[in-house]
Amino acid sequence: MIFIRKLTVIIILGIVLLLIMGCSASEKSYEDDVGPFKGYWLKDTMACHFADTYVACALAESDFITYDEIIKTNLISDTQIELIFEGDVKNTFHLLDDNTLELADGVYDRVSAGEANAIYGGHYTLP
């Protein structure tokens, strides 16, 4: 009788664990990535690439390129994310909609990698 109770408890715990794993696997987690911010962003004078491990931006027709490693991500909401870079530098980014990103220097549109890199006249490529 005790064996059957223990077996029942183990089976129930196994089912609960499978349910928990199934729910978490089907829900997208942005704990370690930039989620909806991932991709290439462009405005008339600057292009940026948000990847899971870095943010790189470059000024059009110049050799000015930034590359900052992401240490930690904190998805505040579906439209806001805080990224922590080396040196404990924290920046918060805001999506105006799925294809529009607001940064400190203006509003960027989501574009393809080719469109983002086109502003460099073929001289440079964002990582």
C-alpha positions in Angstrom: 0.0 0.0 0.0 2.8 2.4 0.9 4.6 1.5 -2.4 1.4 2.4 -4.4 1.1 5.8 -2.6 4.7 6.6 -3.3 4.4 5.5 -6.9 1.2 7.7 -7.2 3.0 10.7 -5.8 6.0 10.2 -8.2 3.6 9.9 -11.2 1.7 13.1 -10.1 5.0 15.0 -9.6 6.2 13.8 -13.0 2.9 15.0 -14.7 3.2 18.4 -12.9 6.8 18.7 -14.1 5.9 17.9 -17.6 3.1 20.4 -17.5 5.4 23.1 -16.2 8.1 22.3 -18.8 5.5 22.2 -21.5 4.2 25.7 -20.6 7.6 27.2 -20.3 8.7 25.7 -23.6 5.7 27.1 -25.5 6.0 30.6 -24.0 8.8 32.7 -25.4 11.3 33.8 -22.8 13.5 36.9 -23.3 15.5 36.4 -20.2 18.8 35.9 -22.1 18.0 37.6 -25.4 16.7 40.9 -26.8 13.4 39.4 -28.0 11.4 41.8 -30.2 14.3 44.2 -30.4 16.5 41.8 -32.3 17.4 42.9 -35.8 18.6 45.7 -37.9 17.4 49.3 -37.4 18.0 52.3 -39.6 17.5 56.1 -39.7 18.9 58.5 -42.3 22.4 58.8 -40.7 22.8 55.7 -38.5 22.2 51.9 -38.6 22.2 49.6 -35.6 22.1 45.8 -35.2 20.6 44.4 -32.0 21.7 40.8 -31.4 21.3 38.6 -28.3 24.9 39.2 -27.2 25.7 42.7 -28.5 24.5 46.0 -30.0 26.5 47.5 -32.9 25.8 50.9 -34.5 27.5 52.8 -37.2 27.4 56.2 -38.7 26.6 56.4 -42.5 29.5 56.8 -44.9 32.1 56.9 -42.0 34.3 54.6 -40.1 32.6 55.3 -36.8 31.2 52.0 -35.5 30.3 51.0 -31.9 30.1 47.5 -30.6 29.0 46.8 -27.1 28.7 43.4 -25.5 25.4 42.8 -23.6 26.0 41.4 -20.1 22.4 41.2 -19.0 18.9 41.8 -20.4 15.8 42.8 -18.6 12.6 42.8 -20.6 10.5 45.4 -18.8 7.5 45.0 -21.1 6.7 44.0 -24.7 7.9 47.4 -25.8 10.7 48.2 -23.3 14.0 46.5 -22.5 16.9 47.4 -20.3 20.3 46.2 -21.5 23.3 46.2 -19.2 26.6 46.4 -20.9 30.2 46.1 -19.7 31.1 48.5 -17.0 27.6 48.2 -15.6 26.3 50.7 -18.2 22.5 50.5 -18.4 20.4 51.7 -21.3 16.6 51.4 -21.7 15.2 51.0 -25.2 11.6 51.5 -26.4 9.7 50.1 -29.3 7.0 52.5 -30.6 5.5 49.6 -32.6 6.8 46.3 -34.0 8.9 48.1 -36.7 9.8 51.4 -35.0 12.5 51.8 -32.3 13.1 55.0 -30.4 16.7 55.7 -29.4 18.2 58.7 -27.7 19.2 60.2 -31.1 15.9 59.6 -32.9 13.5 57.0 -34.4 14.7 54.0 -36.3 12.8 51.7 -38.7 13.3 47.9 -38.8 15.1 46.9 -42.0 16.9 44.0 -43.5 20.6 43.5 -43.0 21.2 44.6 -46.6 19.2 47.8 -46.2 21.1 48.6 -43.0 24.5 48.0 -44.5 23.6 49.9 -47.7 24.2 53.3 -46.0 27.9 52.5 -45.8 28.3 52.3 -49.6 29.8 48.8 -49.4 32.7 49.9 -47.3 31.6 48.4 -44.0 29.2 45.7 -42.7 27.5 45.7 -39.4 28.3 42.5 -37.4 
